[in-house]
Amino acid sequence: MKIIYRILLCTIILPLAITSCRQDNANHHFKNGSAKFQLKDYNGAINDFSRAIALSINYKEAYYARAISYGILAKYDKALEDFNKVLQLDPTFKDAYMNRAYYAKEKTGDFKGALQDLNKFIDLNKNGNNAFALNNRGFIKFNLNDHAGAMEDIQKSIELDPENSFAYKNRALIYLSTDSISLACTDLNKALELGFTKDYGNEVLELSEKYCEKD
């Protein structure tokens, strides 16, 4: 009832006040969507982000949050559309490049497009910690058969963040591709030690059981 009252109030004042009121209500829906996102209610979050966008057509944060929600739900085409809108509105929105690479392009096999996005993110994030981006870019290069470039990026990623289990998994994949089984198993064990299974699933455990001898 309170929100309805505010909307009705806006209709009897100036156009500027109407615009302000619409933005207030858009922000209200965005906050609701963000809360649902935290609870992993991604469909509910998408509904609220869509309401926010309907009230504020250039609400880039709502497009961005909705894009990630779509990506998590494997609706990659919709995610790509929203990420594209974010970057149309703000070409310097660096996290949109990072997540477009992961949630839209990588997932659909567009590794060259993902590489371009990660290069752009790293270029915009020169003063930040690029451990996560370097790890992701290394994985993309691996899929593009640039194993030397992949190793260079993942090594740098581990130097910047030696606690990232995903980077050790990715480096293990490179070692496996060159039959460096002992080095691969060392990295797989490190990834398990750092909690890869809890955070990301059973991939490392399955690789370890397949390639690494047990005592």
C-alpha positions as CSV (number, residue, x, y, z in Angstrom):
1,M,0.0,0.0,0.0
2,K,2.8,2.4,0.8
3,I,4.4,1.9,-2.7
4,I,1.0,2.4,-4.4
5,Y,0.6,5.7,-2.5
6,R,3.9,6.9,-3.7
7,I,3.1,6.1,-7.3
8,L,-0.2,7.9,-7.1
9,L,1.4,10.9,-5.4
10,C,3.9,11.2,-8.2
11,T,1.2,11.4,-10.8
12,I,-0.1,14.6,-9.5
13,I,3.2,16.5,-9.3
14,L,5.7,17.7,-11.9
15,P,7.2,15.5,-14.6
16,L,10.6,15.7,-12.9
17,A,9.1,14.3,-9.7
18,I,7.4,11.5,-11.7
19,T,10.8,10.6,-13.1
20,S,12.3,10.7,-9.6
21,C,9.5,8.5,-8.3
22,R,9.9,6.0,-11.0
23,Q,13.6,5.7,-10.2
24,D,12.9,5.2,-6.5
25,N,10.5,2.4,-7.4
26,A,13.1,0.9,-9.8
27,N,15.6,1.0,-7.0
28,H,13.1,-0.7,-4.7
29,H,12.7,-3.6,-7.2
30,F,16.5,-3.8,-7.7
31,K,17.0,-4.2,-4.0
32,N,14.4,-6.9,-3.8
33,G,16.0,-8.7,-6.8
34,S,19.4,-8.4,-5.1
35,A,18.1,-10.0,-1.9
36,K,16.5,-12.9,-3.9
37,F,19.8,-13.3,-5.8
38,Q,21.6,-13.8,-2.5
39,L,19.1,-16.4,-1.6
40,K,19.7,-18.2,-4.9
41,D,16.1,-17.5,-6.1
42,Y,17.4,-16.5,-9.5
43,N,14.0,-16.6,-11.3
44,G,12.6,-14.4,-8.6
45,A,15.6,-12.1,-8.9
46,I,15.1,-11.9,-12.7
47,N,11.5,-10.8,-12.2
48,D,12.5,-8.0,-9.9
49,F,15.4,-6.8,-12.1
50,S,13.0,-6.8,-15.0
51,R,10.5,-4.6,-13.1
52,A,13.4,-2.2,-12.3
53,I,14.3,-2.1,-16.0
54,A,10.7,-1.4,-17.0
55,L,10.7,1.6,-14.8
56,S,14.2,2.8,-15.7
57,I,15.2,1.7,-19.2
58,N,18.9,2.6,-18.8
59,Y,19.4,0.9,-15.4
60,K,22.7,-0.7,-16.2
61,E,23.1,-2.3,-12.8
62,A,19.8,-4.1,-13.2
63,Y,20.8,-5.4,-16.7
64,Y,24.1,-6.6,-15.2
65,A,22.5,-8.4,-12.3
66,R,19.9,-9.9,-14.6
67,A,22.6,-11.0,-17.0
68,I,24.4,-12.9,-14.3
69,S,21.2,-14.5,-13.1
70,Y,20.4,-15.7,-16.6
71,G,23.9,-17.0,-16.9
72,I,23.6,-19.1,-13.7
73,L,20.4,-20.5,-15.1
74,A,22.2,-21.5,-18.3
75,K,20.1,-19.0,-20.4
76,Y,23.2,-17.9,-22.2
77,D,21.5,-16.0,-25.1
78,K,19.6,-13.9,-22.7
79,A,22.7,-13.3,-20.5
80,L,24.6,-12.2,-23.6
81,E,21.8,-9.8,-24.6
82,D,21.9,-8.1,-21.2
83,F,25.7,-7.9,-21.0
84,N,25.7,-6.3,-24.4
85,K,23.1,-3.7,-23.2
86,V,25.3,-2.9,-20.1
87,L,28.3,-2.3,-22.3
88,Q,26.3,-0.2,-24.7
89,L,25.3,2.0,-21.8
90,D,28.8,2.0,-20.3
91,P,31.8,0.7,-22.3
92,T,34.0,1.1,-19.2
93,F,31.9,-1.3,-17.0
94,K,34.8,-3.7,-16.6
95,D,33.1,-6.4,-14.6
96,A,30.6,-6.8,-17.5
97,Y,33.5,-7.9,-19.8
98,M,34.7,-10.4,-17.2
99,N,31.3,-11.9,-16.7
100,R,30.2,-11.8,-20.3
101,A,33.3,-13.9,-21.1
102,Y,32.4,-16.4,-18.4
103,Y,28.5,-16.5,-18.4
104,A,27.9,-16.1,-22.1
105,K,30.8,-16.5,-24.4
106,E,32.8,-19.3,-22.8
107,K,29.6,-21.3,-22.1
108,T,28.6,-21.3,-25.7
109,G,32.1,-22.1,-27.0
110,D,32.9,-18.6,-28.2
111,F,36.5,-18.8,-26.8
112,K,37.8,-16.1,-29.1
113,G,35.1,-13.7,-28.0
114,A,35.8,-14.6,-24.4
115,L,39.5,-13.9,-24.9
116,Q,38.7,-10.5,-26.3
117,D,36.5,-9.7,-23.2
118,L,39.1,-10.9,-20.7
119,N,41.8,-8.8,-22.5
120,K,39.5,-5.8,-22.2
121,F,38.9,-6.4,-18.5
122,I,42.6,-6.8,-17.7
123,D,43.3,-3.6,-19.7
124,L,40.7,-1.7,-17.7
125,N,41.8,-3.2,-14.4
126,K,45.5,-2.4,-14.6
127,N,45.6,-1.3,-11.0
128,G,43.6,-4.1,-9.6
129,N,44.3,-7.8,-8.7
130,N,43.8,-9.7,-11.9
131,A,44.4,-13.2,-10.4
132,F,40.9,-14.4,-11.3
133,A,40.9,-12.9,-14.8
134,L,44.3,-14.3,-15.6
135,N,43.2,-17.8,-14.5
136,N,40.1,-17.5,-16.7
137,R,42.1,-16.2,-19.6
138,G,44.6,-19.0,-19.2
139,F,41.7,-21.5,-19.4
140,I,40.4,-19.8,-22.5
141,K,43.9,-19.9,-24.1
142,F,44.1,-23.6,-23.2
143,N,40.9,-24.2,-25.1
144,L,42.4,-22.3,-28.1
145,N,45.4,-24.6,-28.0
146,D,47.8,-21.8,-26.8
147,H,49.3,-23.9,-24.1
148,A,52.3,-21.7,-23.5
149,G,50.1,-18.6,-23.1
150,A,47.8,-20.5,-20.9
151,M,50.6,-21.6,-18.6
152,E,52.0,-18.1,-18.4
153,D,48.6,-16.6,-17.4
154,I,47.9,-19.4,-14.8
155,Q,51.3,-19.2,-13.3
156,K,50.8,-15.4,-12.8
157,S,47.4,-16.1,-11.3
158,I,48.8,-18.5,-8.8
159,E,51.5,-16.0,-7.8
160,L,48.9,-13.3,-7.2
161,D,46.5,-15.7,-5.4
162,P,48.1,-19.0,-4.2
163,E,44.9,-20.1,-2.5
164,N,42.8,-20.3,-5.7
165,S,42.0,-24.0,-6.1
166,F,40.6,-23.4,-9.6
167,A,43.9,-22.2,-10.9
168,Y,45.7,-25.4,-9.8
169,K,43.0,-27.4,-11.5
170,N,43.5,-25.5,-14.7
171,R,47.3,-25.9,-14.5
172,A,46.8,-29.6,-13.9
173,L,44.9,-29.7,-17.2
174,I,47.8,-28.3,-19.1
175,Y,50.2,-30.8,-17.4
176,L,47.9,-33.6,-18.3
177,S,47.8,-32.5,-22.0
178,T,51.6,-32.9,-22.1
179,D,51.6,-36.2,-20.1
180,S,53.3,-34.5,-17.2
181,I,51.3,-36.7,-14.9
182,S,53.4,-36.2,-11.7
183,L,53.1,-32.4,-11.9
184,A,49.4,-32.7,-12.7
185,C,48.8,-34.8,-9.7
186,T,50.6,-32.4,-7.4
187,D,48.3,-29.6,-8.6
188,L,45.2,-31.8,-8.4
189,N,46.1,-32.6,-4.8
190,K,46.7,-28.9,-4.0
191,A,43.3,-28.1,-5.5
192,L,41.6,-30.7,-3.3
193,E,43.5,-29.4,-0.3
194,L,42.2,-25.9,-1.0
195,G,38.6,-27.1,-1.1
196,F,37.9,-27.4,-4.8
197,T,35.3,-30.1,-4.4
198,K,33.3,-28.0,-1.8
199,D,33.4,-24.9,-4.0
200,Y,33.1,-26.3,-7.5
201,G,32.2,-29.9,-7.6
202,N,33.8,-33.3,-8.3
203,E,35.9,-32.6,-11.4
204,V,39.3,-32.5,-9.6
205,L,38.4,-35.6,-7.6
206,E,37.5,-37.5,-10.7
207,L,40.7,-36.4,-12.4
208,S,42.7,-37.4,-9.4
209,E,41.1,-40.9,-9.3
210,K,41.8,-41.4,-13.0
211,Y,45.4,-40.3,-13.2
212,C,47.0,-40.3,-9.8
213,E,48.2,-43.4,-7.9
214,K,47.0,-43.9,-4.4
215,D,49.0,-45.2,-1.5
